[in-house]
Amino acid sequence: MINDIQPEHRFIAIEGPIGVGKTTLAKRLVESFDYAPLLEAVEDNPFLQRFYKNPREGAFAAQLYFLFQRTQKIQELRQNDMFNPAWVADFLMDKDRLFAQLVLDSDELELYNQAYDLQTIDIPQPDLVIYLQASTKVLQQRIHRRGVATEQQISDLYLQQINDAYTRFFYYYDQAPLLIINASDIDLVNNENDYQQLLQQISTMSSGRHYFNPSHN
């Protein structure tokens, strides 16, 4: 259902660690704003299960696959929606380097960075980024609950490292207006009041760093 509230932002990217709810929120915003979805297909990565079983063996191939997949999706959407682009993505391209720095050794990272620079030369930047936060314990519970087979192999240590990396990354992030949401305590799927307040805040954001704290009067 298209919402009466329409933001000025034409490219909204949602980010956060595994299990935080990026895709769920992206799909709801797509429906509310009548924007095009730009969604990852994590399950299509043939190297991911190998990576979770043996990170040293599968990391480089998994990272390159995600890099090529994400840039290809963006380019395809640009070609199909050239004159009036309006997208909601469940990823930020910068996240590729964040993960690469966690899992690749120095030689692999150098080669990966060369590929990244070539692939992202003309990739558009979002004009609003939504960062969903949650504690590692909450992420563990959600990953277990949704029962995706490959995700069940994610170690607690790796999940904590990802969460910490996101915290560091967004502490310094200033490439677009940033809305930070603690998704541990807010239900943007089933609580309509929270969701409508989020739409309102998105529509009024033009610059800077903001925190979403819905009122419950």
Z-matrix of the N, CA and C atoms (Angstrom, degrees):
N
C 1 1.458
C 2 1.519 1 109.57
N 3 1.334 2 117.63 1 126.42
C 4 1.450 3 121.95 2 179.37
C 5 1.516 4 109.20 3 -72.98
N 6 1.324 5 117.00 4 133.02
C 7 1.450 6 122.61 5 -176.96
C 8 1.516 7 110.18 6 -90.57
N 9 1.336 8 116.13 7 152.81
C 10 1.469 9 120.43 8 177.38
C 11 1.523 10 111.30 9 -65.35
N 12 1.334 11 116.87 10 -29.07
C 13 1.460 12 121.35 11 -179.97
C 14 1.517 13 109.40 12 -80.27
N 15 1.332 14 117.44 13 122.19
C 16 1.457 15 121.54 14 178.30
C 17 1.530 16 109.42 15 -123.91
N 18 1.324 17 117.41 16 123.80
C 19 1.469 18 119.82 17 -177.84
C 20 1.523 19 111.90 18 -78.62
N 21 1.326 20 115.21 19 161.35
C 22 1.464 21 120.12 20 172.22
C 23 1.520 22 110.82 21 -77.27
N 24 1.311 23 116.82 22 -23.34
C 25 1.461 24 121.31 23 -177.39
C 26 1.528 25 110.11 24 -68.09
N 27 1.334 26 115.33 25 132.50
C 28 1.468 27 120.02 26 -178.32
C 29 1.523 28 112.33 27 -105.92
N 30 1.322 29 116.61 28 -9.70
C 31 1.472 30 120.53 29 177.69
C 32 1.522 31 107.53 30 -141.00
N 33 1.323 32 115.27 31 104.14
C 34 1.459 33 122.46 32 -178.87
C 35 1.525 34 108.62 33 -107.91
N 36 1.320 35 116.40 34 127.13
C 37 1.465 36 121.09 35 177.92
C 38 1.526 37 109.11 36 -115.64
N 39 1.320 38 115.84 37 136.16
C 40 1.457 39 121.98 38 179.45
C 41 1.525 40 107.92 39 -112.79
N 42 1.319 41 116.13 40 130.93
C 43 1.459 42 120.46 41 -178.27
C 44 1.522 43 111.50 42 -133.86
N 45 1.319 44 113.98 43 166.70
C 46 1.451 45 121.94 44 179.59
C 47 1.515 46 109.50 45 150.83
N 48 1.320 47 117.68 46 169.73
C 49 1.467 48 121.75 47 -175.21
C 50 1.525 49 113.08 48 -70.12
N 51 1.314 50 115.25 49 169.28
C 52 1.466 51 122.61 50 -179.65
C 53 1.531 52 110.22 51 -56.10
N 54 1.336 53 116.04 52 130.07
C 55 1.451 54 120.51 53 175.44
C 56 1.510 55 115.72 54 89.54
N 57 1.340 56 117.85 55 2.27
C 58 1.465 57 119.59 56 -174.45
C 59 1.521 58 112.92 57 -83.23
N 60 1.347 59 117.72 58 -16.72
C 61 1.456 60 120.11 59 176.95
C 62 1.516 61 115.86 60 108.91
N 63 1.327 62 116.95 61 23.94
C 64 1.477 63 121.08 62 -177.20
C 65 1.537 64 112.18 63 -60.27
N 66 1.320 65 115.71 64 -51.85
C 67 1.467 66 119.87 65 -174.27
C 68 1.520 67 111.23 66 -67.39
N 69 1.311 68 116.95 67 -38.49
C 70 1.462 69 120.57 68 179.08
C 71 1.526 70 110.63 69 -61.00
N 72 1.331 71 116.69 70 -46.69
C 73 1.467 72 119.66 71 178.90
C 74 1.519 73 110.91 72 -67.20
N 75 1.326 74 117.50 73 -40.49
C 76 1.470 75 120.52 74 -179.89
C 77 1.526 76 110.73 75 -58.58
N 78 1.317 77 117.08 76 -44.57
C 79 1.464 78 120.82 77 -179.21
C 80 1.527 79 110.97 78 -63.62
N 81 1.321 80 116.72 79 -36.52
C 82 1.468 81 118.84 80 -179.63
C 83 1.531 82 110.64 81 -70.94
N 84 1.330 83 117.76 82 -39.28
C 85 1.466 84 120.61 83 177.35
C 86 1.524 85 111.00 84 -66.55
N 87 1.320 86 117.32 85 -38.09
C 88 1.469 87 121.60 86 176.27
C 89 1.524 88 109.82 87 -56.22
N 90 1.322 89 115.95 88 -45.75
C 91 1.461 90 120.32 89 -179.26
C 92 1.521 91 111.36 90 -67.49
N 93 1.335 92 117.25 91 -40.98
C 94 1.462 93 120.68 92 -177.21
C 95 1.520 94 112.56 93 -68.06
N 96 1.340 95 117.05 94 -40.24
C 97 1.465 96 121.22 95 -174.09
C 98 1.526 97 113.17 96 -97.93
N 99 1.330 98 116.85 97 -8.86
C 100 1.462 99 121.75 98 -174.37
C 101 1.531 100 110.89 99 59.63
N 102 1.326 101 115.28 100 43.60
C 103 1.456 102 122.42 101 176.49
C 104 1.531 103 109.03 102 -96.54
N 105 1.334 104 115.69 103 165.92
C 106 1.461 105 120.23 104 175.99
C 107 1.530 106 109.52 105 -81.23
N 108 1.332 107 117.85 106 139.56
C 109 1.464 108 120.15 107 177.22
C 110 1.526 109 111.35 108 -82.81
N 111 1.325 110 115.60 109 138.96
C 112 1.459 111 122.25 110 174.18
C 113 1.527 112 105.87 111 -125.88
N 114 1.331 113 115.87 112 90.83
C 115 1.452 114 121.13 113 -167.93
C 116 1.525 115 111.44 114 -117.04
N 117 1.325 116 114.69 115 140.86
C 118 1.455 117 120.30 116 175.57
C 119 1.521 118 110.78 117 -68.05
N 120 1.309 119 115.82 118 154.20
C 121 1.465 120 121.39 119 171.99
C 122 1.529 121 106.58 120 -121.98
N 123 1.313 122 115.31 121 71.15
C 124 1.464 123 121.54 122 -175.23
C 125 1.519 124 111.05 123 -56.50
N 126 1.331 125 115.01 124 -37.80
C 127 1.468 126 119.20 125 -175.99
C 128 1.529 127 112.70 126 -66.52
N 129 1.343 128 117.99 127 -15.10
C 130 1.465 129 121.12 128 179.91
C 131 1.524 130 113.01 129 -80.08
N 132 1.314 131 117.30 130 -13.38
C 133 1.473 132 120.45 131 -176.55
C 134 1.537 133 109.68 132 -73.52
N 135 1.332 134 118.59 133 109.85
C 136 1.465 135 120.53 134 -175.37
C 137 1.526 136 113.55 135 -72.37
N 138 1.339 137 117.00 136 -10.42
C 139 1.460 138 120.60 137 -176.57
C 140 1.537 139 112.16 138 -99.27
N 141 1.339 140 116.87 139 -4.27
C 142 1.456 141 119.48 140 -171.45
C 143 1.529 142 112.15 141 -69.27
N 144 1.325 143 117.19 142 -43.41
C 145 1.462 144 119.36 143 179.98
C 146 1.523 145 110.87 144 -62.78
N 147 1.330 146 116.28 145 -38.75
C 148 1.466 147 120.39 146 177.15
C 149 1.526 148 110.40 147 -62.91
N 150 1.342 149 115.98 148 -38.66
C 151 1.462 150 120.03 149 179.80
C 152 1.528 151 111.00 150 -64.70
N 153 1.335 152 116.81 151 -46.56
C 154 1.464 153 118.92 152 -178.51
C 155 1.525 154 111.86 153 -64.59
N 156 1.339 155 116.84 154 -31.60
C 157 1.465 156 120.16 155 178.56
C 158 1.526 157 111.09 156 -75.36
N 159 1.351 158 115.75 157 -40.56
C 160 1.460 159 120.99 158 -177.26
C 161 1.533 160 108.57 159 -145.27
N 162 1.346 161 117.34 160 88.29
C 163 1.463 162 120.61 161 -174.32
C 164 1.522 163 114.05 162 -53.91
N 165 1.312 164 118.09 163 -38.52
C 166 1.461 165 119.36 164 -177.58
C 167 1.526 166 111.18 165 -67.56
N 168 1.306 167 117.54 166 -32.30
C 169 1.460 168 120.54 167 -177.95
C 170 1.530 169 112.25 168 -78.76
N 171 1.327 170 116.92 169 -38.19
C 172 1.462 171 119.07 170 -170.12
C 173 1.510 172 116.51 171 -105.00
N 174 1.333 173 118.73 172 -3.68
C 175 1.459 174 121.08 173 -170.15
C 176 1.527 175 112.91 174 -63.62
N 177 1.323 176 117.72 175 -48.74
C 178 1.465 177 120.62 176 -172.66
C 179 1.528 178 111.30 177 -64.27
N 180 1.327 179 116.87 178 -46.66
C 181 1.463 180 120.33 179 -179.83
C 182 1.526 181 110.87 180 -64.89
N 183 1.328 182 117.24 181 -40.67
C 184 1.463 183 120.42 182 179.57
C 185 1.520 184 111.08 183 -63.38
N 186 1.336 185 117.21 184 -41.42
C 187 1.461 186 120.69 185 -179.47
C 188 1.527 187 111.89 186 -66.56
N 189 1.323 188 116.53 187 -43.38
C 190 1.467 189 119.25 188 179.15
C 191 1.523 190 110.97 189 -64.20
N 192 1.320 191 116.92 190 -40.05
C 193 1.467 192 119.70 191 179.09
C 194 1.525 193 109.98 192 -60.50
N 195 1.328 194 117.62 193 -47.04
C 196 1.462 195 120.35 194 179.82
C 197 1.530 196 111.23 195 -62.46
N 198 1.318 197 116.95 196 -40.98
C 199 1.465 198 120.45 197 179.00
C 200 1.517 199 110.88 198 -58.81
N 201 1.333 200 117.07 199 -50.82
C 202 1.464 201 120.53 200 -178.16
C 203 1.530 202 110.86 201 -66.72
N 204 1.326 203 116.92 202 -39.41
C 205 1.466 204 120.33 203 -179.05
C 206 1.523 205 110.78 204 -63.06
N 207 1.318 206 117.49 205 -47.01
C 208 1.472 207 121.08 206 -176.03
C 209 1.517 208 111.67 207 -66.75
N 210 1.329 209 117.04 208 -44.66
C 211 1.461 210 118.59 209 -179.45
C 212 1.529 211 110.95 210 -67.22
N 213 1.334 212 117.27 211 -35.44
C 214 1.458 213 119.73 212 177.90
C 215 1.528 214 110.95 213 -65.00
N 216 1.328 215 117.54 214 -41.88
C 217 1.463 216 120.66 215 178.95
C 218 1.522 217 111.22 216 -61.42
N 219 1.337 218 116.58 217 -41.64
C 220 1.461 219 119.56 218 179.72
C 221 1.517 220 110.80 219 -65.52
N 222 1.324 221 117.62 220 -44.08
C 223 1.464 222 120.89 221 -179.27
C 224 1.528 223 111.38 222 -64.38
N 225 1.322 224 117.35 223 -40.19
C 226 1.458 225 120.59 224 178.59
C 227 1.521 226 111.06 225 -63.81
N 228 1.325 227 116.44 226 -41.34
C 229 1.456 228 119.50 227 -179.50
C 230 1.529 229 110.93 228 -68.54
N 231 1.315 230 116.38 229 -36.96
C 232 1.471 231 119.74 230 177.21
C 233 1.520 232 110.88 231 -61.26
N 234 1.316 233 117.64 232 -42.16
C 235 1.465 234 121.22 233 -178.89
C 236 1.522 235 111.63 234 -68.09
N 237 1.329 236 116.52 235 -35.13
C 238 1.458 237 120.07 236 -177.85
C 239 1.524 238 112.85 237 -81.52
N 240 1.315 239 117.30 238 -19.90
C 241 1.464 240 121.11 239 -174.71
C 242 1.524 241 109.71 240 -131.82
N 243 1.314 242 116.01 241 47.98
C 244 1.457 243 122.26 242 -169.36
C 245 1.524 244 113.19 243 -68.06
N 246 1.344 245 117.55 244 -34.78
C 247 1.465 246 119.54 245 -169.58
C 248 1.520 247 113.37 246 -93.88
N 249 1.319 248 117.65 247 -22.41
C 250 1.461 249 119.25 248 -179.54
C 251 1.528 250 110.04 249 -144.23
N 252 1.326 251 116.66 250 63.22
C 253 1.466 252 118.84 251 -175.03
C 254 1.528 253 112.01 252 -69.56
N 255 1.299 254 116.52 253 133.89
C 256 1.460 255 122.67 254 174.84
C 257 1.527 256 106.19 255 -153.25
N 258 1.321 257 117.44 256 109.08
C 259 1.458 258 122.15 257 -169.79
C 260 1.519 259 111.00 258 -129.88
N 261 1.322 260 114.69 259 152.17
C 262 1.460 261 121.83 260 163.96
C 263 1.520 262 106.69 261 -122.98
N 264 1.323 263 116.83 262 123.22
C 265 1.467 264 122.61 263 -179.43
C 266 1.522 265 109.87 264 -110.63
N 267 1.331 266 115.82 265 147.21
C 268 1.466 267 119.71 266 174.93
C 269 1.529 268 110.45 267 -99.14
N 270 1.330 269 115.95 268 26.47
C 271 1.465 270 121.03 269 174.64
C 272 1.526 271 109.82 270 -157.54
N 273 1.297 272 115.69 271 157.26
C 274 1.455 273 125.02 272 173.13
C 275 1.517 274 106.70 273 -115.82
N 276 1.326 275 117.51 274 131.01
C 277 1.468 276 119.67 275 -175.43
C 278 1.520 277 111.98 276 -55.11
N 279 1.328 278 117.50 277 -34.81
C 280 1.460 279 121.24 278 -178.55
C 281 1.523 280 112.53 279 -58.05
N 282 1.348 281 117.08 280 -23.28
C 283 1.458 282 120.12 281 -177.57
C 284 1.521 283 111.88 282 -63.76
N 285 1.347 284 116.86 283 -22.22
C 286 1.456 285 119.45 284 179.57
C 287 1.529 286 110.76 285 -60.61
N 288 1.312 287 115.65 286 -44.76
C 289 1.467 288 119.01 287 179.98
C 290 1.519 289 110.99 288 -69.08
N 291 1.302 290 117.14 289 -34.60
C 292 1.460 291 120.96 290 178.87
C 293 1.528 292 109.99 291 -58.15
N 294 1.332 293 116.95 292 -47.31
C 295 1.458 294 120.83 293 179.52
C 296 1.525 295 111.43 294 -70.60
N 297 1.334 296 116.13 295 -39.49
C 298 1.459 297 119.55 296 -179.31
C 299 1.529 298 111.34 297 -59.53
N 300 1.324 299 116.39 298 -41.23
C 301 1.456 300 120.24 299 -179.78
C 302 1.520 301 112.04 300 -65.50
N 303 1.334 302 116.18 301 -25.71
C 304 1.462 303 120.15 302 179.47
C 305 1.525 304 112.48 303 -77.62
N 306 1.340 305 117.17 304 -37.13
C 307 1.470 306 119.51 305 -164.77
C 308 1.524 307 114.93 306 -113.01
N 309 1.343 308 118.63 307 -13.20
C 310 1.462 309 119.98 308 -175.86
C 311 1.524 310 111.27 309 -100.86
N 312 1.336 311 116.03 310 149.47
C 313 1.457 312 118.32 311 172.73
C 314 1.529 313 109.09 312 -79.99
N 315 1.311 314 117.69 313 176.11
C 316 1.467 315 120.85 314 -170.34
C 317 1.531 316 112.67 315 -63.04
N 318 1.325 317 117.85 316 -40.57
C 319 1.465 318 120.23 317 179.86
C 320 1.527 319 111.18 318 -68.05
N 321 1.316 320 116.18 319 -43.34
C 322 1.462 321 120.05 320 178.04
C 323 1.517 322 110.73 321 -63.56
N 324 1.330 323 116.42 322 -39.99
C 325 1.463 324 120.43 323 -178.54
C 326 1.521 325 111.14 324 -65.33
N 327 1.315 326 117.00 325 -38.03
C 328 1.465 327 120.09 326 178.18
C 329 1.528 328 110.78 327 -63.01
N 330 1.325 329 116.57 328 -44.52
C 331 1.459 330 120.46 329 178.77
C 332 1.530 331 110.80 330 -67.33
N 333 1.321 332 116.39 331 -42.03
C 334 1.466 333 120.45 332 178.11
C 335 1.532 334 110.88 333 -59.74
N 336 1.324 335 117.26 334 -44.30
C 337 1.468 336 120.62 335 -178.63
C 338 1.524 337 111.68 336 -61.52
N 339 1.329 338 116.96 337 -35.04
C 340 1.470 339 119.51 338 176.33
C 341 1.526 340 110.32 339 -63.89
N 342 1.331 341 116.20 340 -43.98
C 343 1.466 342 120.17 341 178.12
C 344 1.525 343 110.48 342 -64.40
N 345 1.330 344 116.78 343 -41.32
C 346 1.461 345 120.96 344 -179.64
C 347 1.533 346 111.12 345 -60.79
N 348 1.322 347 116.37 346 -45.55
C 349 1.470 348 120.06 347 -178.75
C 350 1.525 349 111.38 348 -61.83
N 351 1.321 350 117.24 349 -38.97
C 352 1.469 351 120.84 350 179.39
C 353 1.525 352 111.44 351 -70.38
N 354 1.314 353 116.68 352 -39.57
C 355 1.465 354 121.09 353 -175.38
C 356 1.525 355 113.26 354 -74.13
N 357 1.323 356 117.18 355 -24.86
C 358 1.466 357 120.04 356 -171.21
C 359 1.526 358 113.40 357 -111.93
N 360 1.326 359 117.29 358 19.25
C 361 1.471 360 120.67 359 -176.65
C 362 1.523 361 112.03 360 -54.30
N 363 1.326 362 117.67 361 -46.64
C 364 1.465 363 120.21 362 -175.75
C 365 1.524 364 112.51 363 -118.63
N 366 1.324 365 117.10 364 27.68
C 367 1.452 366 120.73 365 178.98
C 368 1.534 367 109.38 366 -72.98
N 369 1.324 368 118.64 367 128.45
C 370 1.473 369 119.97 368 -179.86
C 371 1.528 370 111.72 369 -68.96
N 372 1.320 371 115.38 370 149.71
C 373 1.458 372 121.27 371 178.09
C 374 1.524 373 109.72 372 -98.47
N 375 1.322 374 118.24 373 141.53
C 376 1.460 375 119.97 374 177.08
C 377 1.523 376 111.50 375 -64.93
N 378 1.318 377 116.03 376 154.09
C 379 1.469 378 118.97 377 175.65
C 380 1.527 379 111.59 378 -104.36
N 381 1.339 380 116.72 379 6.39
C 382 1.461 381 122.60 380 167.29
C 383 1.520 382 107.82 381 -155.47
N 384 1.337 383 116.55 382 132.47
C 385 1.459 384 122.08 383 175.83
C 386 1.528 385 108.41 384 -119.08
N 387 1.319 386 115.79 385 131.10
C 388 1.469 387 122.33 386 175.78
C 389 1.527 388 107.53 387 -109.76
N 390 1.314 389 116.06 388 119.99
C 391 1.464 390 121.95 389 -179.32
C 392 1.526 391 108.70 390 -105.37
N 393 1.329 392 116.26 391 115.06
C 394 1.452 393 122.16 392 177.51
C 395 1.527 394 109.80 393 -93.24
N 396 1.320 395 116.40 394 122.35
C 397 1.456 396 122.29 395 178.36
C 398 1.526 397 110.29 396 -104.94
N 399 1.311 398 116.24 397 153.29
C 400 1.467 399 121.76 398 169.94
C 401 1.519 400 107.51 399 -163.25
N 402 1.314 401 115.88 400 154.52
C 403 1.457 402 119.58 401 177.07
C 404 1.528 403 109.52 402 -68.07
N 405 1.317 404 115.97 403 156.35
C 406 1.460 405 120.24 404 178.98
C 407 1.524 406 110.72 405 -61.47
N 408 1.315 407 117.33 406 -35.19
C 409 1.468 408 120.35 407 178.35
C 410 1.524 409 110.81 408 -62.13
N 411 1.325 410 117.10 409 -44.14
C 412 1.466 411 120.84 410 178.80
C 413 1.529 412 110.30 411 -64.41
N 414 1.328 413 117.02 412 -41.40
C 415 1.470 414 120.29 413 177.99
C 416 1.525 415 110.73 414 -60.75
N 417 1.327 416 117.13 415 -43.19
C 418 1.462 417 121.20 416 178.53
C 419 1.527 418 110.94 417 -58.73
N 420 1.312 419 116.43 418 -43.69
C 421 1.464 420 120.83 419 -179.25
C 422 1.523 421 111.04 420 -63.96
N 423 1.315 422 116.94 421 -42.52
C 424 1.466 423 120.62 422 -177.75
C 425 1.528 424 111.21 423 -69.81
N 426 1.318 425 116.86 424 -40.32
C 427 1.466 426 120.01 425 177.74
C 428 1.517 427 110.24 426 -62.05
N 429 1.318 428 116.06 427 -42.95
C 430 1.466 429 119.70 428 178.61
C 431 1.522 430 110.97 429 -64.14
N 432 1.345 431 116.32 430 -40.29
C 433 1.462 432 121.04 431 -175.88
C 434 1.521 433 112.05 432 -67.29
N 435 1.337 434 117.01 433 -37.95
C 436 1.463 435 117.09 434 -175.78
C 437 1.536 436 112.19 435 -82.83
N 438 1.322 437 117.54 436 -15.44
C 439 1.451 438 121.21 437 164.26
C 440 1.515 439 117.14 438 67.76
N 441 1.343 440 118.40 439 27.06
C 442 1.465 441 120.17 440 175.11
C 443 1.529 442 108.18 441 -71.35
N 444 1.326 443 116.16 442 125.33
C 445 1.467 444 120.62 443 -169.16
C 446 1.523 445 112.70 444 -56.80
N 447 1.339 446 117.22 445 -49.33
C 448 1.469 447 118.98 446 -177.16
C 449 1.523 448 111.63 447 -64.01
N 450 1.344 449 117.50 448 -33.75
C 451 1.463 450 120.23 449 -177.27
C 452 1.528 451 112.25 450 -70.51
N 453 1.315 452 117.38 451 -22.17
C 454 1.463 453 119.75 452 -179.10
C 455 1.530 454 111.32 453 -67.17
N 456 1.340 455 116.48 454 -14.10
C 457 1.464 456 120.48 455 179.76
C 458 1.532 457 112.45 456 -89.16
N 459 1.315 458 117.19 457 -3.74
C 460 1.464 459 120.41 458 -178.57
C 461 1.523 460 109.57 459 -69.14
N 462 1.307 461 116.18 460 126.55
C 463 1.466 462 119.91 461 -179.20
C 464 1.529 463 110.36 462 -77.72
N 465 1.334 464 115.46 463 153.95
C 466 1.465 465 120.21 464 177.58
C 467 1.522 466 110.77 465 -60.93
N 468 1.333 467 116.90 466 -37.62
C 469 1.465 468 121.04 467 -179.42
C 470 1.528 469 110.92 468 -63.59
N 471 1.345 470 116.50 469 -45.72
C 472 1.459 471 120.09 470 -179.85
C 473 1.526 472 111.14 471 -63.59
N 474 1.323 473 116.95 472 -40.66
C 475 1.459 474 120.61 473 178.91
C 476 1.529 475 110.66 474 -63.35
N 477 1.318 476 117.08 475 -39.96
C 478 1.465 477 120.30 476 177.72
C 479 1.528 478 110.66 477 -65.83
N 480 1.331 479 116.97 478 -39.76
C 481 1.462 480 120.59 479 178.35
C 482 1.529 481 111.20 480 -62.92
N 483 1.335 482 116.50 481 -40.64
C 484 1.466 483 120.54 482 177.50
C 485 1.525 484 110.14 483 -62.95
N 486 1.318 485 115.90 484 -46.64
C 487 1.464 486 120.24 485 -178.65
C 488 1.525 487 110.94 486 -60.41
N 489 1.317 488 116.53 487 -43.55
C 490 1.465 489 120.87 488 178.79
C 491 1.527 490 111.04 489 -64.46
N 492 1.340 491 116.57 490 -39.28
C 493 1.466 492 120.55 491 -179.49
C 494 1.530 493 110.87 492 -64.45
N 495 1.320 494 117.06 493 -40.60
C 496 1.468 495 120.14 494 176.77
C 497 1.523 496 111.32 495 -63.69
N 498 1.326 497 116.49 496 -41.43
C 499 1.467 498 120.27 497 179.08
C 500 1.523 499 110.43 498 -59.54
N 501 1.324 500 117.49 499 -46.02
C 502 1.466 501 121.41 500 179.35
C 503 1.527 502 110.86 501 -64.65
N 504 1.338 503 116.03 502 -44.25
C 505 1.460 504 120.16 503 -176.65
C 506 1.525 505 111.40 504 -60.42
N 507 1.318 506 116.85 505 -47.95
C 508 1.461 507 119.11 506 -175.34
C 509 1.523 508 113.01 507 -80.50
N 510 1.309 509 117.53 508 -12.38
C 511 1.468 510 120.03 509 173.05
C 512 1.528 511 109.98 510 -62.48
N 513 1.337 512 115.86 511 -34.86
C 514 1.468 513 120.72 512 -177.37
C 515 1.533 514 113.07 513 -103.82
N 516 1.317 515 118.41 514 -5.60
C 517 1.469 516 120.26 515 -172.07
C 518 1.524 517 111.62 516 -66.14
N 519 1.353 518 115.99 517 129.30
C 520 1.466 519 120.50 518 179.01
C 521 1.527 520 112.17 519 -145.43
N 522 1.335 521 117.44 520 23.25
C 523 1.462 522 120.71 521 -176.78
C 524 1.527 523 113.38 522 -83.13
N 525 1.335 524 117.18 523 -12.83
C 526 1.467 525 121.54 524 -179.95
C 527 1.524 526 107.36 525 -160.03
N 528 1.335 527 118.17 526 162.01
C 529 1.464 528 119.57 527 171.25
C 530 1.528 529 109.90 528 -52.81
N 531 1.320 530 115.98 529 138.75
C 532 1.467 531 120.81 530 -172.84
C 533 1.524 532 109.78 531 -125.93
N 534 1.327 533 115.68 532 126.43
C 535 1.466 534 121.78 533 175.67
C 536 1.528 535 107.80 534 -113.37
N 537 1.330 536 116.64 535 119.23
C 538 1.459 537 122.52 536 -176.28
C 539 1.524 538 108.99 537 -103.81
N 540 1.334 539 115.45 538 128.79
C 541 1.468 540 121.41 539 -177.18
C 542 1.517 541 109.05 540 -127.06
N 543 1.324 542 116.96 541 126.76
C 544 1.459 543 120.70 542 171.99
C 545 1.524 544 107.67 543 -81.80
N 546 1.328 545 115.60 544 98.94
C 547 1.465 546 121.11 545 -174.41
C 548 1.523 547 112.99 546 -79.64
N 549 1.328 548 117.65 547 -0.93
C 550 1.464 549 120.01 548 178.27
C 551 1.520 550 111.07 549 -68.32
N 552 1.339 551 116.53 550 -34.70
C 553 1.460 552 120.85 551 -170.66
C 554 1.521 553 113.80 552 -116.37
N 555 1.330 554 118.07 553 2.05
C 556 1.465 555 121.60 554 -177.24
C 557 1.522 556 109.02 555 -118.30
N 558 1.314 557 116.57 556 133.19
C 559 1.461 558 121.77 557 179.99
C 560 1.518 559 108.92 558 -108.51
N 561 1.334 560 115.83 559 97.97
C 562 1.459 561 120.82 560 -176.89
C 563 1.526 562 112.26 561 -88.70
N 564 1.314 563 116.35 562 0.95
C 565 1.466 564 121.15 563 178.41
C 566 1.515 565 110.97 564 -99.26
N 567 1.337 566 115.99 565 -49.02
C 568 1.465 567 120.03 566 -173.06
C 569 1.522 568 114.12 567 -102.48
N 570 1.329 569 117.70 568 -14.58
C 571 1.464 570 120.74 569 179.82
C 572 1.526 571 108.75 570 -101.13
N 573 1.308 572 116.38 571 101.62
C 574 1.459 573 121.02 572 -175.07
C 575 1.526 574 112.04 573 -65.75
N 576 1.329 575 116.99 574 -32.78
C 577 1.459 576 120.28 575 179.23
C 578 1.526 577 110.62 576 -64.30
N 579 1.341 578 116.80 577 -45.97
C 580 1.467 579 120.59 578 177.44
C 581 1.525 580 110.37 579 -59.29
N 582 1.322 581 116.17 580 -44.38
C 583 1.461 582 120.21 581 -175.98
C 584 1.531 583 111.56 582 -66.06
N 585 1.315 584 117.77 583 -42.36
C 586 1.462 585 120.48 584 179.72
C 587 1.528 586 111.17 585 -65.48
N 588 1.333 587 116.93 586 -36.08
C 589 1.459 588 119.87 587 175.76
C 590 1.528 589 111.02 588 -66.26
N 591 1.329 590 116.49 589 -35.65
C 592 1.461 591 119.69 590 175.84
C 593 1.529 592 110.92 591 -63.50
N 594 1.321 593 117.54 592 -45.77
C 595 1.466 594 120.55 593 178.30
C 596 1.516 595 110.67 594 -57.79
N 597 1.317 596 115.99 595 -41.30
C 598 1.457 597 119.92 596 179.61
C 599 1.520 598 111.34 597 -63.46
N 600 1.330 599 116.90 598 -42.53
C 601 1.467 600 119.44 599 -179.21
C 602 1.523 601 110.80 600 -68.07
N 603 1.327 602 117.96 601 -39.58
C 604 1.461 603 120.56 602 177.11
C 605 1.520 604 110.61 603 -58.51
N 606 1.322 605 116.86 604 -41.79
C 607 1.464 606 120.89 605 -175.83
C 608 1.521 607 112.92 606 -68.34
N 609 1.337 608 117.61 607 -20.56
C 610 1.465 609 120.31 608 -177.51
C 611 1.522 610 113.25 609 -102.02
N 612 1.327 611 118.01 610 -4.13
C 613 1.463 612 120.55 611 -177.95
C 614 1.517 613 111.67 612 -82.21
N 615 1.325 614 116.31 613 131.56
C 616 1.463 615 119.82 614 177.50
C 617 1.521 616 112.55 615 -127.43
N 618 1.316 617 117.72 616 -24.02
C 619 1.468 618 119.89 617 -179.21
C 620 1.523 619 108.77 618 -164.63
N 621 1.327 620 114.67 619 168.72
C 622 1.453 621 120.05 620 172.41
C 623 1.514 622 114.72 621 81.21
N 624 1.325 623 114.08 622 -168.49
C 625 1.461 624 123.89 623 -176.46
C 626 1.525 625 108.19 624 -114.62
N 627 1.345 626 115.48 625 129.51
C 628 1.469 627 119.61 626 -176.44
C 629 1.533 628 108.98 627 -133.82
N 630 1.339 629 115.01 628 158.09
C 631 1.457 630 121.65 629 177.40
C 632 1.521 631 108.83 630 -121.39
N 633 1.325 632 115.48 631 134.99
C 634 1.454 633 119.98 632 -179.09
C 635 1.525 634 109.50 633 -92.10
N 636 1.324 635 116.25 634 116.10
C 637 1.462 636 122.18 635 178.98
C 638 1.523 637 107.70 636 -131.46
N 639 1.332 638 118.30 637 89.70
C 640 1.459 639 120.07 638 -176.48
C 641 1.523 640 111.75 639 -66.87
N 642 1.328 641 114.63 640 144.21
C 643 1.472 642 119.29 641 176.60
C 644 1.517 643 108.76 642 -87.48
N 645 1.311 644 116.65 643 147.53
C 646 1.468 645 122.49 644 -179.53
C 647 1.526 646 109.85 645 -126.17
N 648 1.318 647 114.50 646 62.23
C 649 1.467 648 119.54 647 -179.04
C 650 1.541 649 110.36 648 -78.66
